[in-house]
Amino acid sequence: MARKRHTEEQIIKVLKAAEHGGKIIELCRSHGITEQTFFRWRSKYGGMEVSDVAKMRQLESENNKLKRLLADRDLEIDAMKDILSKKW
């Protein structure tokens, strides 16, 4: 079966429908997802609005950028320590 890619807006819409009394099994069938996927979405996106998801995505990208910068800095520090530890 081909893997579908749902947008965050679609995910939030499915979760809101479940909050308003929709049966989870029927929602999963109508949207072509498994119950496991639904519960994974609910644990990640539960209680969020679409704007919150956009902010979360922005913060995740910023966090990844900062992690890369930190890793680069640590590599530079290790290289400098290696150079300075050698006796000339």
GUTIFI-628147 format. One record per residue: residue number from 1; residue in three letters; y, x negated, z negated of N, C-alpha, C, O, CB in turn. Coordinates in steps of 0.001 Angstrom, whole numbers, plus 524288, in hexadecimal, padded with zeros to 5 digits. Glycine has a CB too. Example, Ala and Ser with C-alpha at 12.3 -4.5 7.8 and 13.67 -1.06 7.14 Angstrom:
2
1;ala;7E9C6;7CC7A;7E188;7EE6C;7CFF4;7E188;7F31C;7CC70;7E188;7F309;7C864;7DEEF;7EE87;7D3D4;7DCAA;
2;ser;7F736;7CDCE;7E458;7FBDC;7CA9A;7E41C;8001E;7CD9C;7E142;80472;7CB9F;7E099;7FDAA;7C8FC;7E9A3;
END
This chain:
88
1;met;7FB6D;7FCB8;80000;80000;80000;80000;804DB;7FC84;80000;80512;7F8A7;7FD25;7FFF9;803C0;7FB3E;
2;ala;808A9;7FDD9;80320;80D73;7FACC;80387;810AF;7FB77;7FE8F;810FB;7FFBD;7FC60;810A3;7FC72;80865;
3;arg;81307;7F753;7FCDA;81630;7F764;7F823;81B9E;7F963;7F970;81E1D;7F77D;7FD16;81677;7F1EA;7F5A4;
4;lys;81D76;7FD3E;7F672;8229E;7FF76;7F75F;82692;7FCCB;7F3D4;82555;7FB0E;7EF85;8229B;8056F;7F674;
5;arg;82B33;7FC8A;7F5B8;82F6E;7FA41;7F2AF;8335C;7FE93;7F188;835B9;800C0;7F51D;8320F;7F58F;7F5A5;
6;his;8340B;7FFCD;7EC96;837B2;803D2;7EB00;83CB2;80141;7E90F;83C8E;7FD2D;7E683;8354B;8075E;7E6C2;
7;thr;84118;803AD;7EA48;8460A;801A5;7E85F;846C4;80348;7E2B5;84413;806C4;7E0C7;84AA4;80395;7EBC8;
8;glu;84A65;800C1;7E019;84B69;80218;7DAAC;84D60;807B2;7DA2F;84C30;80A5B;7D65B;84F5B;7FE50;7D850;
9;glu;8505C;8097D;7DE04;8524A;80ED6;7DDEB;84DC5;812BC;7DE1D;84DD1;816AD;7DB5B;8560A;80FC6;7E27C;
10;gln;849E2;811A0;7E161;84552;81506;7E1B6;84237;814ED;7DCA0;84044;818F6;7DAE0;841D6;81364;7E64A;
11;ile;841C3;81060;7DA4C;83EE4;80FD7;7D562;84193;812FB;7D11A;83F00;815CC;7CE2D;83E75;80A0A;7D3C7;
12;ile;846BC;81281;7D0BB;849B0;8156A;7CCCB;84918;81B45;7CDAE;848A1;81E42;7C9F1;84F81;813DD;7CCE9;
13;lys;8491B;81CEB;7D2A1;84882;82276;7D3E3;84332;82483;7D210;842DD;828D3;7CFF8;84925;82357;7D9CC;
14;val;83F0E;82174;7D2D8;839D5;822FF;7D11E;839AC;8235A;7CB2D;8377C;8270F;7C908;835AD;81F18;7D31C;
15;leu;83BF5;81F90;7C887;83BF2;81F95;7C2D3;83F16;8241F;7C09B;83D8D;8266E;7BCAD;83E19;81A77;7C0C6;
16;lys;8437A;8256D;7C315;846A3;829E0;7C15B;843A6;82EF9;7C213;843F7;83278;7BEC9;84BD7;82A15;7C460;
17;ala;840BE;82F65;7C660;83DA3;8341E;7C746;83979;834AE;7C30B;8385A;8390A;7C159;83B11;833FA;7CCBC;
18;ala;83733;83065;7C155;83343;83097;7BD35;835C1;83212;7B7FC;83360;834D4;7B4D8;8306F;82B4E;7BCC0;
19;glu;83A8C;8303A;7B711;83D43;8318C;7B239;83E8E;83759;7B1F1;83EAF;8399C;7ADB3;8423E;82E57;7B1B9;
20;his;83F81;839C1;7B66C;840FE;83F3F;7B699;83C4A;842E0;7B6E8;83CCC;8475C;7B891;8448A;84036;7BB2F;
21;gly;837C8;840FF;7B558;83344;8445D;7B4D5;82F6F;84444;7B950;82BCE;8476C;7B966;83503;849A4;7B41D;
22;gly;83017;840C5;7BD08;82C50;8405C;7C145;82743;83DE9;7BF5A;82754;83A5C;7BC1C;82E91;83D2D;7C5C9;
23;lys;822EE;83FCC;7C158;81DF2;83D85;7BFCF;81D4F;8383B;7C278;81E3F;837A7;7C726;81959;84136;7C138;
24;ile;81BB6;83474;7BF68;81B65;82F11;7C14A;81776;82E90;7C5B7;8187D;82BDE;7C990;819ED;82B62;7BCD3;
25;ile;81303;8311B;7C538;80EF5;830B3;7C93E;810F2;832DB;7CE70;81012;83088;7D28E;809FA;833A4;7C78A;
26;glu;8139D;8374B;7CE35;815B3;839A3;7D307;81A09;83646;7D560;81A50;835A4;7DA22;817C7;83F2C;7D1EF;
27;leu;81D60;83425;7D214;82181;830B1;7D406;81F3D;82BE3;7D6AF;8211D;82A36;7DAC8;8251A;82F09;7CF8F;
28;cys;81B33;829B4;7D44E;818C5;8250B;7D68D;81665;8263F;7DBE1;816EF;82330;7DF8D;81491;822E2;7D2DC;
29;arg;813CE;82AAA;7DC46;8117B;82C27;7E14F;815A9;82D10;7E576;81523;82B47;7E9E5;80E23;83116;7E0AF;
30;ser;819CB;82FD7;7E401;81DD1;8312C;7E7E8;820D0;82C63;7E9CC;822AD;82C46;7EE3B;821A3;83521;7E5A2;
31;his;82148;8286E;7E671;82425;823B4;7E7F5;82093;81F48;7E9B8;82271;81B1E;7EB3D;82776;821D8;7E376;
32;gly;81B83;82024;7E987;817CD;81C44;7EB6F;8175B;81775;7E808;816CE;8131C;7EA02;81946;81AA7;7F0C2;
33;ile;81798;81837;7E2DC;8170F;813D9;7DF3C;812A4;8150D;7DB70;810F3;81987;7DAF6;81C44;812CE;7DC41;
34;thr;810CD;8110C;7D8C3;80CC5;811D1;7D4D4;80F61;812E3;7CF91;81408;811E7;7CED8;80916;80CFA;7D47D;
35;glu;80C4A;814E8;7CBF2;80E64;815DF;7C6B5;80FE5;810B8;7C417;813B4;81077;7C12B;80A5F;818DA;7C351;
36;gln;80CEA;80CB1;7C526;80E18;80796;7C2E7;81375;805B5;7C4BD;8167E;80390;7C1B1;809D7;80396;7C463;
37;thr;81490;80689;7C9BB;819AC;8050F;7CBCE;81DF8;8082F;7C921;82208;8060B;7C7B5;819DF;805E5;7D1C2;
38;phe;81D0F;80D41;7C874;820F3;81090;7C5DE;82225;80E8A;7C06A;826B4;80E0C;7BEF7;81F09;8163C;7C594;
39;phe;81E14;80D5B;7BD5D;81EF2;80B93;7B805;82170;80626;7B7DF;8246C;804F4;7B44B;819CF;80B88;7B507;
40;arg;8203C;802E1;7BBB6;822CA;7FDC6;7BC0C;8289D;7FE77;7BD3B;82BE8;7FBC8;7BAFA;82028;7FA57;7C04C;
41;trp;829D8;80216;7C0C8;82F4F;8033F;7C1F5;83210;80567;7BD22;83684;803FB;7BBFF;82FB7;80727;7C684;
42;arg;82F5F;808D7;7BA50;831CE;80B42;7B5BF;832F5;8072D;7B194;836F8;8077A;7AEF3;82E49;80F90;7B383;
43;ser;82F79;8035B;7B0F2;8307A;7FF51;7AD07;834FA;7FBBB;7AEB5;837CE;7F9AF;7AB66;82B82;7FC15;7AC10;
44;lys;835A2;7FAFB;7B3C7;839C5;7F788;7B5A8;83EF7;7FA58;7B65D;8430B;7F84E;7B4D6;83828;7F511;7BABF;
45;tyr;83EDE;7FF05;7B8AC;843A4;801C6;7BA12;844B7;80694;7B6BC;84879;80964;7B7C9;84366;80357;7BFA4;
46;gly;8418F;8079C;7B2C5;8422D;80C52;7AFA7;8477F;80CB0;7AD16;84941;808F1;7AAA2;83E06;80C8F;7AB91;
47;gly;84A14;8111E;7AD9B;84F30;811FE;7AB38;853BA;80F94;7AE1E;85820;80FB1;7AC2D;84F27;80FF8;7A5DC;
48;met;852CF;80D6A;7B2AC;85705;80AEA;7B5A8;85934;80E9C;7B9C4;856A2;81245;7BB88;8550E;805E3;7B844;
49;glu;85DFF;80D80;7BB30;86077;81014;7BFA5;8607D;80C35;7C429;85F32;807A0;7C37E;8662B;811FE;7BE4D;
50;val;861F7;80E1B;7C8BD;86202;80AC4;7CD60;865CF;80636;7CCAB;864B1;801D5;7CE4F;8637B;80DF7;7D241;
51;ser;86A4A;80740;7CA39;86E1D;80312;7C96A;86C05;7FEED;7C5A5;86D33;7FA4C;7C633;87343;80558;7C753;
52;asp;868EB;8009E;7C1D1;86691;7FCDF;7BE2A;862C4;7F949;7C0F5;8626E;7F4A6;7BFBB;863C7;7FFBC;7B9B7;
53;val;85FEB;7FB6B;7C4B1;85C1E;7F845;7C79C;85EF2;7F42C;7CADC;85D28;7EFBB;7CB46;858B0;7FBC6;7CB28;
54;ala;86360;7F5A9;7CD2D;86665;7F1E6;7D03C;86868;7ED7E;7CCBD;86854;7E8F0;7CE45;86B00;7F4A4;7D302;
55;lys;86A34;7EEDC;7C80B;86C02;7EADE;7C462;8678A;7E74F;7C2BC;86834;7E292;7C249;86E7E;7ED68;7BF92;
56;met;862E9;7E9AA;7C1D3;85E65;7E69A;7C043;85CE8;7E2BA;7C48A;85BAF;7DE37;7C368;859C8;7EA31;7BEFE;
57;arg;85D00;7E476;7C970;85BB6;7E0FC;7CDC8;85F9F;7DC82;7CE1D;85E1D;7D80D;7CF1B;85B97;7E407;7D2F5;
58;gln;864A4;7DDA8;7CD4B;868A3;7D998;7CD74;867D0;7D5A9;7C90A;86846;7D0F2;7C9E1;86E1F;7DC07;7CD17;
59;leu;8669B;7D791;7C45A;865B7;7D40E;7BFF3;860DA;7D0B9;7C0C1;860CC;7CC27;7BF42;8653A;7D72A;7BAE8;
60;glu;85CCA;7D2EE;7C316;85810;7CFE5;7C427;85923;7CB88;7C808;85733;7C72D;7C762;853BC;7D36F;7C639;
61;ser;85C39;7CCAC;7CC17;85D70;7C897;7CFE5;860D3;7C455;7CD74;8601F;7BFB6;7CE94;86033;7CAF0;7D4AC;
62;glu;8647F;7C5E8;7CA1C;867C1;7C211;7C774;86479;7BEB9;7C3C3;86547;7BA00;7C360;86C2A;7C4C8;7C470;
63;asn;860CD;7C12D;7C112;85D55;7BE55;7BD83;85A05;7BA64;7C07E;85954;7B5FC;7BEB0;859CC;7C227;7BA84;
64;asn;857F6;7BBE4;7C505;854E4;7B842;7C834;85826;7B3A2;7CA05;8564A;7AF33;7CA1C;85298;7BB14;7CCE9;
65;lys;85D08;7B4B1;7CB78;86081;7B080;7CD33;8617B;7ACA7;7C8BD;86163;7A7E8;7C983;865BC;7B2C3;7CF35;
66;leu;8626A;7AEC2;7C410;86361;7AB5F;7BF95;85E87;7A832;7BE1F;85EF9;7A3B0;7BC83;8652B;7AE9E;7BAEC;
67;lys;859F9;7AA82;7BEAB;85525;7A7A3;7BD9C;8547C;7A317;7C163;852E0;79ED7;7BFD0;8506B;7AB4A;7BDF5;
68;arg;855B9;7A3F3;7C660;85562;79FB5;7CA37;85942;79B62;7C8EE;857F2;796C5;7C94C;85662;7A1C9;7CFC3;
69;leu;85E0E;79CD7;7C76A;861F7;798EB;7C605;8602F;795B8;7C151;860DF;790F6;7C134;8673D;79B88;7C4DD;
70;leu;85DED;7984D;7BD7A;85C02;79589;7B8D9;85791;791D6;7BA38;8575A;78D74;7B840;85A34;7996D;7B4B5;
71;ala;8540A;79393;7BD92;84FB0;79037;7BF26;851B0;78B76;7C21F;84FC4;78722;7C14E;84BC3;79347;7C285;
72;asp;85585;78C35;7C591;857C8;787CD;7C864;85A66;783F3;7C4AA;859E1;77F36;7C54D;85BBA;789BE;7CC6E;
73;arg;85D2F;785F5;7C0D2;85FD7;78299;7BD05;85BDA;77F8A;7B9DD;85C9B;77AE6;7B8DA;8635B;785D9;7B95C;
74;asp;857A1;78214;7B84D;85394;77F5C;7B552;85109;77B06;7B88F;84FCF;776DD;7B67C;84F6A;7833E;7B378;
75;leu;8503F;77BFA;7BD9A;84E15;777E7;7C0FF;851C1;77344;7C163;8500A;76EC6;7C144;84CF9;77A14;7C671;
76;glu;856D2;77456;7C1DA;85AA2;7701F;7C229;85AB2;76CF6;7BD1A;85AFE;7682A;7BD43;86018;77250;7C352;
77;ile;85A6C;76F8F;7B8AE;85A6C;76CDD;7B3A1;85594;76974;7B31A;855EF;76502;7B14E;85AB0;770D2;7AF19;
78;asp;85114;76B7C;7B4A6;84C47;76864;7B464;84C9C;76399;7B7F2;84ADE;75F5C;7B67E;8478C;76BC2;7B5E9;
79;ala;84ED7;76448;7BC92;84F61;75FD7;7C025;8530D;75BC2;7BDDE;85207;75715;7BE52;85162;761AB;7C582;
80;met;8574E;75D74;7BB6F;85AFE;759C1;7B91D;8588F;756E4;7B47D;85971;75238;7B3C6;85FF6;75C97;7B75F;
81;lys;85584;759AC;7B161;852DE;75722;7ACF7;84EF6;7531E;7AEEF;84E67;74EED;7ACA5;85015;75B37;7A981;
82;asp;84C49;75460;7B323;84875;750C2;7B55B;84B22;74BD1;7B754;84937;7477E;7B67A;84568;75363;7B9D0;
83;ile;84F82;74C75;7B9EE;85261;747FA;7BBFB;8548B;744A3;7B78C;85437;73FD7;7B7AE;856D5;749CD;7BF8F;
84;leu;856C2;7473E;7B39D;85920;74453;7AF44;85522;741C0;7ABA8;85675;73E13;7A8DA;85C88;747EB;7AC19;
85;ser;85051;7439A;7ABB0;84C6B;74157;7A831;84A23;73C35;7AA4A;847B8;73945;7A759;8480D;7453E;7A749;
86;lys;84ADF;73B22;7AF42;848CD;7364D;7B190;84C4A;731B2;7B004;85112;73227;7AFBB;84871;736C5;7B7A6;
87;lys;849D2;72D64;7AF0E;84CBE;728A1;7ADC2;84DFE;725C3;7B2BB;84AAD;72541;7B62D;849A4;72510;7A9F8;
88;trp;852AF;723E8;7B321;8545F;72121;7B7E3;85429;71B81;7B711;8556C;71880;7BA9B;859C6;722A6;7B987;
END
